[in-house]
Amino acid sequence: GLYVSSQSNIAEANNIALKFGKTVDTPFLEANLSPDGKKIAFVFEEPYDIKHLAIANSDGTGFTVLAEKTDARMPVFSSDGNSVLIFQKKNDKQVLVRYDLVNKKSTDLIILPSEFNRWEKAYWTKDNFLALVGISSSSGLTLGGDNTRMLILDIANKKVIYASPV
């Protein structure tokens, strides 16, 4: 299911997926609330191994599929709530994509460094920059484990503000 609760009482979460016809067997992989908390963007699988990107109101109404049969990951709303940013693999490259909720169009924003095979922990800073962490997973047998790098991006001006050492 896809459970939403108030911050003050997470024990009383509501499975909003039931309101838009998804069963308890539907896997929901990743979700993020809009800045005002009124909408939720999420990735779900139906049938298994076929991913879809969708949004709904946080009470379960207004369910809309934004992209079908996609490998979208880690949806995060823009700071103004008018678009959803996702990570997507395109031609063996990790791409940050913006889906404009008003115009219903997607735009590639940036090709992320290829040495990192997944990106996570995306959030907006107070200065309206997008911070995210790239992870390069290696075998558990490799000495040192995973490599990580933090990026801070100025999406509006298409600039890298900061890239941490690996």
HELIX and SHEET records of a PDB file:
HELIX    1   1 ILE A   16  PHE A   20  5                                   5    
SHEET    1   A 2 TYR A   3  SER A   6  0                                        
SHEET    2   A 2 ASN A   9  ASN A  15 -1                                        
SHEET    1   B 4 PHE A  28  LEU A  33  0                                        
SHEET    2   B 4 LYS A  39  GLU A  45 -1                                        
SHEET    3   B 4 LYS A  51  ASN A  57 -1                                        
SHEET    4   B 4 THR A  64  ALA A  67 -1                                        
SHEET    1   C 4 ARG A  73  PHE A  77  0                                        
SHEET    2   C 4 SER A  83  LYS A  90 -1                                        
SHEET    3   C 4 LYS A  93  ASP A 100 -1                                        
SHEET    4   C 4 LYS A 105  ILE A 111 -1                                        
SHEET    1   D 4 ARG A 118  TRP A 124  0                                        
SHEET    2   D 4 LEU A 130  SER A 136 -1                                        
SHEET    3   D 4 ASN A 147  ASP A 154 -1                                        
SHEET    4   D 4 LYS A 159  ALA A 163 -1                                        
END                                                                             
